[in-house]
């Protein structure tokens, strides 16, 4: 590497080895002082040697290089946003090898008193998610770069894994909302699919005419859609169990037939809901206000479908299969919604014992 003065600013010419093992050369310009240029040069050397004397923000560059290709785009976007906005600003220039348990505690304390843009504190589940991100970063440093200990794991987590309450609509609440949506067919049919099938919003937005089999009365879920950085991205469902075929009630089949027929020159592989999640959030605001029902998240419409199936008496296994839960344990998170059958059990035990 070499440092030069260039038109009143300082620049660094440096060489590096790319992922193919080939030598490359590049230039970094715009430093106000020689000292800044030299420090940047030293930091690049630490990164190239993977030494833990590098700054936290430099290690994040390595972490990104290692992890981003292995994750779904939507998963990485969520992870990257937390890291960039909640973690890097605090630890940015600290050397990763110097960050200790006390530093993590102070960061946790800052997170717990921080407020969202609307002035409300972050939810316990969000705090736990952010802590999981920083712990994952240090775990990566331990496993692959020789860090001796994960200070985040040593301290322990903050927040909670599960929210205390799960929001959902009753059937009557949804029907009021659906009536409010009927002035916009696209919105109406989108929420009809969400409520009566329990699919995820990304799965909804990826649907094409070819996914529907009206002879069998089914819809196949085999992809998910998300707009990331202004780019439309269609990928595999969230989990392997996400690939599934869902039977639709007769009225929904008829509705979707009519909707797809109404689309002008819609190709079999073209998205039938050419909207984004932002559009769904906006329509949720509008419809809930107009119908005078509580405002829930778009994802909570999926919870509403599960609660409806529970009320109808379906088992957790059957529900998990329909909504694509990877594990039955996920379905049992709705355990408080399952009706108690203690009286029925006692009555049947009476019959077994011969007591009438």
C-alpha angles and dihedrals in degrees: 000000000000135000122216139173111242124183094330094316132085126245137189124217109200141172126217141172116245127214091275091057092251123140114245134181129212142161134231115200139181105061114152095210138027088238092060091048093050092048091051089049092052091048091054090052091052090051094048089051092043090230116166089227085085121107121264092248090053091052088052087061089057092043090052091049091051101041109030097072090052098054135072111261092243092049092050092047091056093045094046093050092054092046094047097045105029108028114024095054090059101043099024102126098023115112107248092227090057098052108107140179092274090056090052091051091053091049090050090051090052091050093050093055096039119109133217122240089269091057095252124122120254115267120255090245092053092049090052091049092053091048090050088056095054091044090052090053093053091043087056090051090050096047100042110016105040102254107161100220142007104238092193092058090047091056097043131226134299128216127024135287096225131033113243093236132035116214120221142145126247115231091259092052091050093049090054089050092047091054089055090052096054093091088071112046094195092055094042096052092043092057091041088060092046095049102039097041103030093225121157119258092247090053090050093051092051095055119123130183090258090064091067123082105187093179089063095029094236141126121209119220109204106138145028133218133215136162110228122179091347092306125116110232125186117187143155118298119276094265136008090258086057088079101086146131116239125201112225126212114250095253091053091049089054092047093051092046089055093045095050091047089053092058111101112240093334111181119224090247096042121108110256092204103049093184137099135241087258089063091052091050090051092049090047089057092048097045097044091051094046093046093043093232126133115276111246130176119270088245089055089068084071089053088050091056091051092049090050092053090048090052089051089057103252119151125250090246093055092046093049090053093051099047096038101245109175091216133025086230088072091057091049088062082081089057093121088062095055109099116246115251097187094119092049090049092051092049092051091048088053089056091049091051092046096245114143 
